[in-house]
Amino acid sequence: GARMQEGSLSLMQMAKISSASYDYQSNKKLFYVSILTSPTTGGVTASFGMLGDIIIAEPNAYIAFAGKR
């Protein structure tokens, strides 16, 4: 995933890719499966990880938007 240190352009690309994936999936009536492994955190969770029609995660996987506080 993109990090703030990599710049705002990198973060914007995640939104563009997520949007393009959604449009492609909607127009072509495709099935999107997300497979999450530990750890899946941050932008990946927010953008790609939760877009799937079916979301599969390994048992006891650490999946979060933000780290431990």
CHARMM-style PDB file with segment names, atoms N, HN, CA, C and O in Angstrom:
ATOM      1  N   GLY     1       0.813  -1.186   0.000  1.00  0.00      PROA
ATOM      2  CA  GLY     1       0.000   0.000   0.000  1.00  0.00      PROA
ATOM      3  C   GLY     1       0.858   1.251   0.000  1.00  0.00      PROA
ATOM      4  O   GLY     1       2.057   1.201   0.273  1.00  0.00      PROA
ATOM      5  N   ALA     2       0.242   2.342  -0.302  1.00  0.00      PROA
ATOM      6  HN  ALA     2      -0.733   2.383  -0.524  1.00  0.00      PROA
ATOM      7  CA  ALA     2       0.943   3.624  -0.332  1.00  0.00      PROA
ATOM      8  C   ALA     2       1.038   4.201   1.069  1.00  0.00      PROA
ATOM      9  O   ALA     2       0.156   3.993   1.902  1.00  0.00      PROA
ATOM     10  N   ARG     3       2.097   4.913   1.314  1.00  0.00      PROA
ATOM     11  HN  ARG     3       2.814   5.081   0.637  1.00  0.00      PROA
ATOM     12  CA  ARG     3       2.304   5.557   2.613  1.00  0.00      PROA
ATOM     13  C   ARG     3       2.382   7.060   2.403  1.00  0.00      PROA
ATOM     14  O   ARG     3       2.678   7.535   1.307  1.00  0.00      PROA
ATOM     15  N   MET     4       2.115   7.792   3.460  1.00  0.00      PROA
ATOM     16  HN  MET     4       1.874   7.407   4.351  1.00  0.00      PROA
ATOM     17  CA  MET     4       2.191   9.252   3.377  1.00  0.00      PROA
ATOM     18  C   MET     4       3.579   9.706   2.950  1.00  0.00      PROA
ATOM     19  O   MET     4       3.714  10.717   2.261  1.00  0.00      PROA
ATOM     20  N   GLN     5       4.612   8.971   3.352  1.00  0.00      PROA
ATOM     21  HN  GLN     5       4.502   8.150   3.912  1.00  0.00      PROA
ATOM     22  CA  GLN     5       5.975   9.356   3.011  1.00  0.00      PROA
ATOM     23  C   GLN     5       6.217   9.283   1.503  1.00  0.00      PROA
ATOM     24  O   GLN     5       7.115   9.948   0.987  1.00  0.00      PROA
ATOM     25  N   GLU     6       5.430   8.491   0.804  1.00  0.00      PROA
ATOM     26  HN  GLU     6       4.700   7.952   1.223  1.00  0.00      PROA
ATOM     27  CA  GLU     6       5.604   8.342  -0.636  1.00  0.00      PROA
ATOM     28  C   GLU     6       4.911   9.450  -1.412  1.00  0.00      PROA
ATOM     29  O   GLU     6       5.074   9.547  -2.628  1.00  0.00      PROA
ATOM     30  N   GLY     7       4.146  10.280  -0.732  1.00  0.00      PROA
ATOM     31  HN  GLY     7       4.014  10.202   0.256  1.00  0.00      PROA
ATOM     32  CA  GLY     7       3.548  11.443  -1.367  1.00  0.00      PROA
ATOM     33  C   GLY     7       2.068  11.291  -1.663  1.00  0.00      PROA
ATOM     34  O   GLY     7       1.519  10.190  -1.699  1.00  0.00      PROA
ATOM     35  N   SER     8       1.446  12.440  -1.873  1.00  0.00      PROA
ATOM     36  HN  SER     8       1.892  13.335  -1.844  1.00  0.00      PROA
ATOM     37  CA  SER     8       0.007  12.464  -2.124  1.00  0.00      PROA
ATOM     38  C   SER     8      -0.345  11.844  -3.479  1.00  0.00      PROA
ATOM     39  O   SER     8      -1.429  11.283  -3.637  1.00  0.00      PROA
ATOM     40  N   LEU     9       0.553  11.940  -4.446  1.00  0.00      PROA
ATOM     41  HN  LEU     9       1.433  12.396  -4.317  1.00  0.00      PROA
ATOM     42  CA  LEU     9       0.286  11.328  -5.750  1.00  0.00      PROA
ATOM     43  C   LEU     9       0.093   9.816  -5.607  1.00  0.00      PROA
ATOM     44  O   LEU     9      -0.787   9.233  -6.240  1.00  0.00      PROA
ATOM     45  N   SER    10       0.909   9.199  -4.785  1.00  0.00      PROA
ATOM     46  HN  SER    10       1.624   9.672  -4.271  1.00  0.00      PROA
ATOM     47  CA  SER    10       0.794   7.764  -4.548  1.00  0.00      PROA
ATOM     48  C   SER    10      -0.552   7.420  -3.912  1.00  0.00      PROA
ATOM     49  O   SER    10      -1.183   6.432  -4.286  1.00  0.00      PROA
ATOM     50  N   LEU    11      -0.985   8.226  -2.965  1.00  0.00      PROA
ATOM     51  HN  LEU    11      -0.472   9.029  -2.662  1.00  0.00      PROA
ATOM     52  CA  LEU    11      -2.270   7.977  -2.313  1.00  0.00      PROA
ATOM     53  C   LEU    11      -3.429   8.148  -3.293  1.00  0.00      PROA
ATOM     54  O   LEU    11      -4.401   7.395  -3.237  1.00  0.00      PROA
ATOM     55  N   MET    12      -3.336   9.122  -4.182  1.00  0.00      PROA
ATOM     56  HN  MET    12      -2.546   9.733  -4.227  1.00  0.00      PROA
ATOM     57  CA  MET    12      -4.397   9.345  -5.157  1.00  0.00      PROA
ATOM     58  C   MET    12      -4.501   8.187  -6.156  1.00  0.00      PROA
ATOM     59  O   MET    12      -5.592   7.891  -6.643  1.00  0.00      PROA
ATOM     60  N   GLN    13      -3.399   7.544  -6.459  1.00  0.00      PROA
ATOM     61  HN  GLN    13      -2.513   7.784  -6.063  1.00  0.00      PROA
ATOM     62  CA  GLN    13      -3.429   6.413  -7.387  1.00  0.00      PROA
ATOM     63  C   GLN    13      -4.252   5.263  -6.823  1.00  0.00      PROA
ATOM     64  O   GLN    13      -4.906   4.538  -7.573  1.00  0.00      PROA
ATOM     65  N   MET    14      -4.221   5.092  -5.493  1.00  0.00      PROA
ATOM     66  HN  MET    14      -3.690   5.681  -4.884  1.00  0.00      PROA
ATOM     67  CA  MET    14      -5.015   4.028  -4.876  1.00  0.00      PROA
ATOM     68  C   MET    14      -6.498   4.261  -5.128  1.00  0.00      PROA
ATOM     69  O   MET    14      -7.233   3.319  -5.422  1.00  0.00      PROA
ATOM     70  N   ALA    15      -6.944   5.516  -5.015  1.00  0.00      PROA
ATOM     71  HN  ALA    15      -6.346   6.282  -4.777  1.00  0.00      PROA
ATOM     72  CA  ALA    15      -8.349   5.843  -5.265  1.00  0.00      PROA
ATOM     73  C   ALA    15      -8.709   5.603  -6.730  1.00  0.00      PROA
ATOM     74  O   ALA    15      -9.784   5.085  -7.030  1.00  0.00      PROA
ATOM     75  N   LYS    16      -7.818   5.975  -7.633  1.00  0.00      PROA
ATOM     76  HN  LYS    16      -6.944   6.395  -7.389  1.00  0.00      PROA
ATOM     77  CA  LYS    16      -8.080   5.775  -9.063  1.00  0.00      PROA
ATOM     78  C   LYS    16      -8.180   4.291  -9.407  1.00  0.00      PROA
ATOM     79  O   LYS    16      -9.053   3.884 -10.172  1.00  0.00      PROA
ATOM     80  N   ILE    17      -7.292   3.496  -8.845  1.00  0.00      PROA
ATOM     81  HN  ILE    17      -6.582   3.827  -8.223  1.00  0.00      PROA
ATOM     82  CA  ILE    17      -7.312   2.059  -9.123  1.00  0.00      PROA
ATOM     83  C   ILE    17      -8.573   1.421  -8.541  1.00  0.00      PROA
ATOM     84  O   ILE    17      -9.185   0.566  -9.181  1.00  0.00      PROA
ATOM     85  N   SER    18      -8.957   1.824  -7.350  1.00  0.00      PROA
ATOM     86  HN  SER    18      -8.460   2.519  -6.830  1.00  0.00      PROA
ATOM     87  CA  SER    18     -10.176   1.291  -6.740  1.00  0.00      PROA
ATOM     88  C   SER    18     -11.399   1.645  -7.573  1.00  0.00      PROA
ATOM     89  O   SER    18     -12.280   0.811  -7.783  1.00  0.00      PROA
ATOM     90  N   SER    19     -11.450   2.877  -8.042  1.00  0.00      PROA
ATOM     91  HN  SER    19     -10.735   3.555  -7.871  1.00  0.00      PROA
ATOM     92  CA  SER    19     -12.566   3.327  -8.868  1.00  0.00      PROA
ATOM     93  C   SER    19     -12.613   2.572 -10.193  1.00  0.00      PROA
ATOM     94  O   SER    19     -13.681   2.142 -10.627  1.00  0.00      PROA
ATOM     95  N   ALA    20     -11.465   2.412 -10.830  1.00  0.00      PROA
ATOM     96  HN  ALA    20     -10.597   2.761 -10.478  1.00  0.00      PROA
ATOM     97  CA  ALA    20     -11.410   1.683 -12.100  1.00  0.00      PROA
ATOM     98  C   ALA    20     -11.816   0.226 -11.912  1.00  0.00      PROA
ATOM     99  O   ALA    20     -12.519  -0.338 -12.750  1.00  0.00      PROA
ATOM    100  N   SER    21     -11.380  -0.376 -10.826  1.00  0.00      PROA
ATOM    101  HN  SER    21     -10.809   0.082 -10.145  1.00  0.00      PROA
ATOM    102  CA  SER    21     -11.740  -1.762 -10.540  1.00  0.00      PROA
ATOM    103  C   SER    21     -13.250  -1.899 -10.355  1.00  0.00      PROA
ATOM    104  O   SER    21     -13.859  -2.842 -10.861  1.00  0.00      PROA
ATOM    105  N   TYR    22     -13.845  -0.963  -9.634  1.00  0.00      PROA
ATOM    106  HN  TYR    22     -13.350  -0.198  -9.223  1.00  0.00      PROA
ATOM    107  CA  TYR    22     -15.291  -0.986  -9.405  1.00  0.00      PROA
ATOM    108  C   TYR    22     -16.053  -0.814 -10.718  1.00  0.00      PROA
ATOM    109  O   TYR    22     -17.010  -1.542 -10.984  1.00  0.00      PROA
ATOM    110  N   ASP    23     -15.625   0.152 -11.539  1.00  0.00      PROA
ATOM    111  HN  ASP    23     -14.848   0.743 -11.322  1.00  0.00      PROA
ATOM    112  CA  ASP    23     -16.288   0.381 -12.826  1.00  0.00      PROA
ATOM    113  C   ASP    23     -16.193  -0.848 -13.720  1.00  0.00      PROA
ATOM    114  O   ASP    23     -17.186  -1.253 -14.323  1.00  0.00      PROA
ATOM    115  N   TYR    24     -15.027  -1.435 -13.809  1.00  0.00      PROA
ATOM    116  HN  TYR    24     -14.220  -1.106 -13.318  1.00  0.00      PROA
ATOM    117  CA  TYR    24     -14.823  -2.624 -14.638  1.00  0.00      PROA
ATOM    118  C   TYR    24     -15.692  -3.775 -14.150  1.00  0.00      PROA
ATOM    119  O   TYR    24     -16.307  -4.488 -14.944  1.00  0.00      PROA
ATOM    120  N   GLN    25     -15.732  -3.942 -12.850  1.00  0.00      PROA
ATOM    121  HN  GLN    25     -15.232  -3.364 -12.205  1.00  0.00      PROA
ATOM    122  CA  GLN    25     -16.522  -5.016 -12.255  1.00  0.00      PROA
ATOM    123  C   GLN    25     -18.012  -4.797 -12.529  1.00  0.00      PROA
ATOM    124  O   GLN    25     -18.728  -5.748 -12.839  1.00  0.00      PROA
ATOM    125  N   SER    26     -18.480  -3.559 -12.418  1.00  0.00      PROA
ATOM    126  HN  SER    26     -17.898  -2.786 -12.166  1.00  0.00      PROA
ATOM    127  CA  SER    26     -19.896  -3.252 -12.622  1.00  0.00      PROA
ATOM    128  C   SER    26     -20.311  -3.423 -14.077  1.00  0.00      PROA
ATOM    129  O   SER    26     -21.375  -3.970 -14.364  1.00  0.00      PROA
ATOM    130  N   ASN    27     -19.473  -2.959 -14.989  1.00  0.00      PROA
ATOM    131  HN  ASN    27     -18.608  -2.514 -14.756  1.00  0.00      PROA
ATOM    132  CA  ASN    27     -19.812  -3.006 -16.410  1.00  0.00      PROA
ATOM    133  C   ASN    27     -19.719  -4.404 -17.000  1.00  0.00      PROA
ATOM    134  O   ASN    27     -20.496  -4.749 -17.890  1.00  0.00      PROA
ATOM    135  N   LYS    28     -18.797  -5.199 -16.530  1.00  0.00      PROA
ATOM    136  HN  LYS    28     -18.166  -4.918 -15.807  1.00  0.00      PROA
ATOM    137  CA  LYS    28     -18.589  -6.531 -17.087  1.00  0.00      PROA
ATOM    138  C   LYS    28     -19.283  -7.619 -16.277  1.00  0.00      PROA
ATOM    139  O   LYS    28     -19.231  -8.795 -16.638  1.00  0.00      PROA
ATOM    140  N   LYS    29     -19.931  -7.232 -15.188  1.00  0.00      PROA
ATOM    141  HN  LYS    29     -19.974  -6.277 -14.895  1.00  0.00      PROA
ATOM    142  CA  LYS    29     -20.614  -8.193 -14.313  1.00  0.00      PROA
ATOM    143  C   LYS    29     -19.665  -9.286 -13.834  1.00  0.00      PROA
ATOM    144  O   LYS    29     -20.000 -10.471 -13.840  1.00  0.00      PROA
ATOM    145  N   LEU    30     -18.481  -8.862 -13.422  1.00  0.00      PROA
ATOM    146  HN  LEU    30     -18.209  -7.899 -13.417  1.00  0.00      PROA
ATOM    147  CA  LEU    30     -17.471  -9.808 -12.952  1.00  0.00      PROA
ATOM    148  C   LEU    30     -17.579 -10.030 -11.457  1.00  0.00      PROA
ATOM    149  O   LEU    30     -18.169  -9.227 -10.734  1.00  0.00      PROA
ATOM    150  N   PHE    31     -17.017 -11.102 -11.018  1.00  0.00      PROA
ATOM    151  HN  PHE    31     -16.538 -11.754 -11.605  1.00  0.00      PROA
ATOM    152  CA  PHE    31     -17.007 -11.515  -9.624  1.00  0.00      PROA
ATOM    153  C   PHE    31     -15.634 -11.191  -9.051  1.00  0.00      PROA
ATOM    154  O   PHE    31     -14.620 -11.625  -9.597  1.00  0.00      PROA
ATOM    155  N   TYR    32     -15.588 -10.437  -7.964  1.00  0.00      PROA
ATOM    156  HN  TYR    32     -16.412 -10.084  -7.520  1.00  0.00      PROA
ATOM    157  CA  TYR    32     -14.315 -10.000  -7.384  1.00  0.00      PROA
ATOM    158  C   TYR    32     -14.157 -10.628  -6.004  1.00  0.00      PROA
ATOM    159  O   TYR    32     -14.973 -10.391  -5.114  1.00  0.00      PROA
ATOM    160  N   VAL    33     -13.111 -11.424  -5.828  1.00  0.00      PROA
ATOM    161  HN  VAL    33     -12.448 -11.616  -6.551  1.00  0.00      PROA
ATOM    162  CA  VAL    33     -12.834 -12.079  -4.553  1.00  0.00      PROA
ATOM    163  C   VAL    33     -11.581 -11.456  -3.951  1.00  0.00      PROA
ATOM    164  O   VAL    33     -10.540 -11.392  -4.604  1.00  0.00      PROA
ATOM    165  N   SER    34     -11.682 -10.994  -2.704  1.00  0.00      PROA
ATOM    166  HN  SER    34     -12.529 -11.046  -2.173  1.00  0.00      PROA
ATOM    167  CA  SER    34     -10.523 -10.475  -1.978  1.00  0.00      PROA
ATOM    168  C   SER    34     -10.036 -11.550  -1.017  1.00  0.00      PROA
ATOM    169  O   SER    34     -10.814 -12.090  -0.231  1.00  0.00      PROA
ATOM    170  N   ILE    35      -8.757 -11.853  -1.086  1.00  0.00      PROA
ATOM    171  HN  ILE    35      -8.126 -11.413  -1.725  1.00  0.00      PROA
ATOM    172  CA  ILE    35      -8.155 -12.813  -0.161  1.00  0.00      PROA
ATOM    173  C   ILE    35      -7.160 -12.046   0.695  1.00  0.00      PROA
ATOM    174  O   ILE    35      -6.151 -11.551   0.194  1.00  0.00      PROA
ATOM    175  N   LEU    36      -7.449 -11.948   1.992  1.00  0.00      PROA
ATOM    176  HN  LEU    36      -8.269 -12.350   2.399  1.00  0.00      PROA
ATOM    177  CA  LEU    36      -6.641 -11.158   2.912  1.00  0.00      PROA
ATOM    178  C   LEU    36      -5.781 -12.074   3.772  1.00  0.00      PROA
ATOM    179  O   LEU    36      -6.274 -13.035   4.363  1.00  0.00      PROA
ATOM    180  N   THR    37      -4.498 -11.765   3.834  1.00  0.00      PROA
ATOM    181  HN  THR    37      -4.098 -10.984   3.354  1.00  0.00      PROA
ATOM    182  CA  THR    37      -3.582 -12.510   4.688  1.00  0.00      PROA
ATOM    183  C   THR    37      -3.042 -11.564   5.752  1.00  0.00      PROA
ATOM    184  O   THR    37      -3.134 -10.344   5.612  1.00  0.00      PROA
ATOM    185  N   SER    38      -2.498 -12.112   6.783  1.00  0.00      PROA
ATOM    186  HN  SER    38      -2.424 -13.102   6.897  1.00  0.00      PROA
ATOM    187  CA  SER    38      -2.007 -11.304   7.893  1.00  0.00      PROA
ATOM    188  C   SER    38      -0.592 -10.819   7.619  1.00  0.00      PROA
ATOM    189  O   SER    38       0.243 -11.629   7.215  1.00  0.00      PROA
ATOM    190  N   PRO    39      -0.282  -9.572   7.811  1.00  0.00      PROA
ATOM    191  CA  PRO    39      -1.173  -8.469   8.148  1.00  0.00      PROA
ATOM    192  C   PRO    39      -1.707  -7.772   6.896  1.00  0.00      PROA
ATOM    193  O   PRO    39      -0.994  -7.642   5.902  1.00  0.00      PROA
ATOM    194  N   THR    40      -2.946  -7.332   6.948  1.00  0.00      PROA
ATOM    195  HN  THR    40      -3.525  -7.438   7.756  1.00  0.00      PROA
ATOM    196  CA  THR    40      -3.534  -6.477   5.920  1.00  0.00      PROA
ATOM    197  C   THR    40      -4.017  -5.234   6.644  1.00  0.00      PROA
ATOM    198  O   THR    40      -5.004  -5.278   7.378  1.00  0.00      PROA
ATOM    199  N   THR    41      -3.327  -4.138   6.439  1.00  0.00      PROA
ATOM    200  HN  THR    41      -2.525  -4.102   5.843  1.00  0.00      PROA
ATOM    201  CA  THR    41      -3.644  -2.918   7.190  1.00  0.00      PROA
ATOM    202  C   THR    41      -3.606  -1.694   6.289  1.00  0.00      PROA
ATOM    203  O   THR    41      -3.150  -1.746   5.147  1.00  0.00      PROA
ATOM    204  N   GLY    42      -4.097  -0.597   6.838  1.00  0.00      PROA
ATOM    205  HN  GLY    42      -4.466  -0.554   7.766  1.00  0.00      PROA
ATOM    206  CA  GLY    42      -3.982   0.705   6.192  1.00  0.00      PROA
ATOM    207  C   GLY    42      -4.753   0.828   4.898  1.00  0.00      PROA
ATOM    208  O   GLY    42      -5.892   0.377   4.776  1.00  0.00      PROA
ATOM    209  N   GLY    43      -4.093   1.460   3.927  1.00  0.00      PROA
ATOM    210  HN  GLY    43      -3.168   1.827   4.026  1.00  0.00      PROA
ATOM    211  CA  GLY    43      -4.731   1.776   2.662  1.00  0.00      PROA
ATOM    212  C   GLY    43      -5.212   0.570   1.885  1.00  0.00      PROA
ATOM    213  O   GLY    43      -6.214   0.656   1.175  1.00  0.00      PROA
ATOM    214  N   VAL    44      -4.524  -0.547   2.003  1.00  0.00      PROA
ATOM    215  HN  VAL    44      -3.710  -0.617   2.580  1.00  0.00      PROA
ATOM    216  CA  VAL    44      -4.955  -1.755   1.294  1.00  0.00      PROA
ATOM    217  C   VAL    44      -6.325  -2.185   1.793  1.00  0.00      PROA
ATOM    218  O   VAL    44      -7.186  -2.556   0.996  1.00  0.00      PROA
ATOM    219  N   THR    45      -6.533  -2.139   3.088  1.00  0.00      PROA
ATOM    220  HN  THR    45      -5.833  -1.837   3.736  1.00  0.00      PROA
ATOM    221  CA  THR    45      -7.830  -2.488   3.653  1.00  0.00      PROA
ATOM    222  C   THR    45      -8.888  -1.502   3.191  1.00  0.00      PROA
ATOM    223  O   THR    45      -9.991  -1.899   2.814  1.00  0.00      PROA
ATOM    224  N   ALA    46      -8.557  -0.221   3.221  1.00  0.00      PROA
ATOM    225  HN  ALA    46      -7.662   0.101   3.528  1.00  0.00      PROA
ATOM    226  CA  ALA    46      -9.517   0.819   2.876  1.00  0.00      PROA
ATOM    227  C   ALA    46      -9.861   0.835   1.393  1.00  0.00      PROA
ATOM    228  O   ALA    46     -10.990   1.157   1.025  1.00  0.00      PROA
ATOM    229  N   SER    47      -8.908   0.495   0.542  1.00  0.00      PROA
ATOM    230  HN  SER    47      -7.990   0.234   0.841  1.00  0.00      PROA
ATOM    231  CA  SER    47      -9.167   0.611  -0.890  1.00  0.00      PROA
ATOM    232  C   SER    47      -9.494  -0.727  -1.545  1.00  0.00      PROA
ATOM    233  O   SER    47     -10.638  -0.944  -1.947  1.00  0.00      PROA
ATOM    234  N   PHE    48      -8.538  -1.614  -1.661  1.00  0.00      PROA
ATOM    235  HN  PHE    48      -7.609  -1.437  -1.334  1.00  0.00      PROA
ATOM    236  CA  PHE    48      -8.742  -2.852  -2.413  1.00  0.00      PROA
ATOM    237  C   PHE    48      -9.389  -3.962  -1.602  1.00  0.00      PROA
ATOM    238  O   PHE    48     -10.241  -4.690  -2.113  1.00  0.00      PROA
ATOM    239  N   GLY    49      -9.000  -4.095  -0.366  1.00  0.00      PROA
ATOM    240  HN  GLY    49      -8.308  -3.504   0.049  1.00  0.00      PROA
ATOM    241  CA  GLY    49      -9.373  -5.257   0.434  1.00  0.00      PROA
ATOM    242  C   GLY    49     -10.849  -5.452   0.659  1.00  0.00      PROA
ATOM    243  O   GLY    49     -11.327  -6.586   0.686  1.00  0.00      PROA
ATOM    244  N   MET    50     -11.580  -4.371   0.821  1.00  0.00      PROA
ATOM    245  HN  MET    50     -11.192  -3.450   0.799  1.00  0.00      PROA
ATOM    246  CA  MET    50     -12.993  -4.486   1.161  1.00  0.00      PROA
ATOM    247  C   MET    50     -13.929  -4.294  -0.028  1.00  0.00      PROA
ATOM    248  O   MET    50     -15.140  -4.182   0.160  1.00  0.00      PROA
ATOM    249  N   LEU    51     -13.399  -4.256  -1.238  1.00  0.00      PROA
ATOM    250  HN  LEU    51     -12.415  -4.347  -1.391  1.00  0.00      PROA
ATOM    251  CA  LEU    51     -14.233  -4.079  -2.421  1.00  0.00      PROA
ATOM    252  C   LEU    51     -14.793  -5.386  -2.965  1.00  0.00      PROA
ATOM    253  O   LEU    51     -15.675  -5.364  -3.824  1.00  0.00      PROA
ATOM    254  N   GLY    52     -14.312  -6.492  -2.496  1.00  0.00      PROA
ATOM    255  HN  GLY    52     -13.596  -6.510  -1.798  1.00  0.00      PROA
ATOM    256  CA  GLY    52     -14.695  -7.777  -3.068  1.00  0.00      PROA
ATOM    257  C   GLY    52     -16.150  -8.146  -2.842  1.00  0.00      PROA
ATOM    258  O   GLY    52     -16.767  -7.738  -1.857  1.00  0.00      PROA
ATOM    259  N   ASP    53     -16.686  -8.924  -3.772  1.00  0.00      PROA
ATOM    260  HN  ASP    53     -16.184  -9.255  -4.571  1.00  0.00      PROA
ATOM    261  CA  ASP    53     -18.019  -9.493  -3.580  1.00  0.00      PROA
ATOM    262  C   ASP    53     -17.971 -10.525  -2.459  1.00  0.00      PROA
ATOM    263  O   ASP    53     -18.912 -10.662  -1.678  1.00  0.00      PROA
ATOM    264  N   ILE    54     -16.865 -11.240  -2.399  1.00  0.00      PROA
ATOM    265  HN  ILE    54     -16.100 -11.129  -3.034  1.00  0.00      PROA
ATOM    266  CA  ILE    54     -16.596 -12.184  -1.313  1.00  0.00      PROA
ATOM    267  C   ILE    54     -15.226 -11.842  -0.756  1.00  0.00      PROA
ATOM    268  O   ILE    54     -14.273 -11.643  -1.510  1.00  0.00      PROA
ATOM    269  N   ILE    55     -15.129 -11.775   0.568  1.00  0.00      PROA
ATOM    270  HN  ILE    55     -15.904 -11.937   1.180  1.00  0.00      PROA
ATOM    271  CA  ILE    55     -13.863 -11.460   1.231  1.00  0.00      PROA
ATOM    272  C   ILE    55     -13.479 -12.655   2.090  1.00  0.00      PROA
ATOM    273  O   ILE    55     -14.232 -13.066   2.973  1.00  0.00      PROA
ATOM    274  N   ILE    56     -12.304 -13.207   1.824  1.00  0.00      PROA
ATOM    275  HN  ILE    56     -11.692 -12.873   1.107  1.00  0.00      PROA
ATOM    276  CA  ILE    56     -11.811 -14.383   2.543  1.00  0.00      PROA
ATOM    277  C   ILE    56     -10.550 -13.973   3.296  1.00  0.00      PROA
ATOM    278  O   ILE    56      -9.671 -13.319   2.735  1.00  0.00      PROA
ATOM    279  N   ALA    57     -10.464 -14.357   4.560  1.00  0.00      PROA
ATOM    280  HN  ALA    57     -11.178 -14.889   5.016  1.00  0.00      PROA
ATOM    281  CA  ALA    57      -9.269 -14.059   5.357  1.00  0.00      PROA
ATOM    282  C   ALA    57      -8.796 -15.329   6.046  1.00  0.00      PROA
ATOM    283  O   ALA    57      -9.593 -16.197   6.403  1.00  0.00      PROA
ATOM    284  N   GLU    58      -7.486 -15.420   6.225  1.00  0.00      PROA
ATOM    285  HN  GLU    58      -6.839 -14.716   5.935  1.00  0.00      PROA
ATOM    286  CA  GLU    58      -6.949 -16.573   6.932  1.00  0.00      PROA
ATOM    287  C   GLU    58      -7.328 -16.472   8.413  1.00  0.00      PROA
ATOM    288  O   GLU    58      -7.521 -15.368   8.923  1.00  0.00      PROA
ATOM    289  N   PRO    59      -7.437 -17.601   9.105  1.00  0.00      PROA
ATOM    290  CA  PRO    59      -7.805 -17.583  10.521  1.00  0.00      PROA
ATOM    291  C   PRO    59      -6.831 -16.742  11.352  1.00  0.00      PROA
ATOM    292  O   PRO    59      -5.618 -16.797  11.148  1.00  0.00      PROA
ATOM    293  N   ASN    60      -7.368 -15.979  12.272  1.00  0.00      PROA
ATOM    294  HN  ASN    60      -8.353 -15.934  12.438  1.00  0.00      PROA
ATOM    295  CA  ASN    60      -6.611 -15.133  13.199  1.00  0.00      PROA
ATOM    296  C   ASN    60      -5.743 -14.089  12.497  1.00  0.00      PROA
ATOM    297  O   ASN    60      -4.729 -13.657  13.046  1.00  0.00      PROA
ATOM    298  N   ALA    61      -6.125 -13.690  11.311  1.00  0.00      PROA
ATOM    299  HN  ALA    61      -6.949 -14.040  10.866  1.00  0.00      PROA
ATOM    300  CA  ALA    61      -5.361 -12.681  10.568  1.00  0.00      PROA
ATOM    301  C   ALA    61      -5.532 -11.316  11.219  1.00  0.00      PROA
ATOM    302  O   ALA    61      -6.594 -10.998  11.755  1.00  0.00      PROA
ATOM    303  N   TYR    62      -4.471 -10.510  11.165  1.00  0.00      PROA
ATOM    304  HN  TYR    62      -3.608 -10.767  10.729  1.00  0.00      PROA
ATOM    305  CA  TYR    62      -4.515  -9.132  11.658  1.00  0.00      PROA
ATOM    306  C   TYR    62      -4.931  -8.247  10.489  1.00  0.00      PROA
ATOM    307  O   TYR    62      -4.131  -7.958   9.599  1.00  0.00      PROA
ATOM    308  N   ILE    63      -6.198  -7.817  10.502  1.00  0.00      PROA
ATOM    309  HN  ILE    63      -6.848  -8.051  11.225  1.00  0.00      PROA
ATOM    310  CA  ILE    63      -6.742  -6.988   9.435  1.00  0.00      PROA
ATOM    311  C   ILE    63      -7.299  -5.735  10.089  1.00  0.00      PROA
ATOM    312  O   ILE    63      -8.182  -5.808  10.943  1.00  0.00      PROA
ATOM    313  N   ALA    64      -6.774  -4.583   9.682  1.00  0.00      PROA
ATOM    314  HN  ALA    64      -6.056  -4.524   8.988  1.00  0.00      PROA
ATOM    315  CA  ALA    64      -7.179  -3.335  10.325  1.00  0.00      PROA
ATOM    316  C   ALA    64      -6.952  -2.163   9.388  1.00  0.00      PROA
ATOM    317  O   ALA    64      -6.157  -2.242   8.451  1.00  0.00      PROA
ATOM    318  N   PHE    65      -7.660  -1.073   9.655  1.00  0.00      PROA
ATOM    319  HN  PHE    65      -8.305  -1.008  10.416  1.00  0.00      PROA
ATOM    320  CA  PHE    65      -7.414   0.154   8.898  1.00  0.00      PROA
ATOM    321  C   PHE    65      -6.251   0.922   9.506  1.00  0.00      PROA
ATOM    322  O   PHE    65      -5.422   1.486   8.790  1.00  0.00      PROA
ATOM    323  N   ALA    66      -6.198   0.939  10.819  1.00  0.00      PROA
ATOM    324  HN  ALA    66      -6.871   0.482  11.400  1.00  0.00      PROA
ATOM    325  CA  ALA    66      -5.114   1.637  11.520  1.00  0.00      PROA
ATOM    326  C   ALA    66      -4.443   0.665  12.490  1.00  0.00      PROA
ATOM    327  O   ALA    66      -5.033  -0.339  12.886  1.00  0.00      PROA
ATOM    328  N   GLY    67      -3.228   0.971  12.858  1.00  0.00      PROA
ATOM    329  HN  GLY    67      -2.748   1.787  12.537  1.00  0.00      PROA
ATOM    330  CA  GLY    67      -2.483   0.109  13.769  1.00  0.00      PROA
ATOM    331  C   GLY    67      -2.989   0.183  15.197  1.00  0.00      PROA
ATOM    332  O   GLY    67      -3.953   0.888  15.494  1.00  0.00      PROA
ATOM    333  N   LYS    68      -2.335  -0.544  16.066  1.00  0.00      PROA
ATOM    334  HN  LYS    68      -1.552  -1.117  15.825  1.00  0.00      PROA
ATOM    335  CA  LYS    68      -2.705  -0.556  17.480  1.00  0.00      PROA
ATOM    336  C   LYS    68      -2.482   0.820  18.078  1.00  0.00      PROA
ATOM    337  O   LYS    68      -1.539   1.520  17.710  1.00  0.00      PROA
ATOM    338  N   ARG    69      -3.344   1.202  18.991  1.00  0.00      PROA
ATOM    339  HN  ARG    69      -4.110   0.633  19.290  1.00  0.00      PROA
ATOM    340  CA  ARG    69      -3.236   2.514  19.666  1.00  0.00      PROA
ATOM    341  C   ARG    69      -2.941   2.305  21.124  1.00  0.00      PROA
ATOM    342  OT1 ARG    69      -2.812   3.273  21.873  1.00  0.00      PROA
TER     343      ARG     69
END
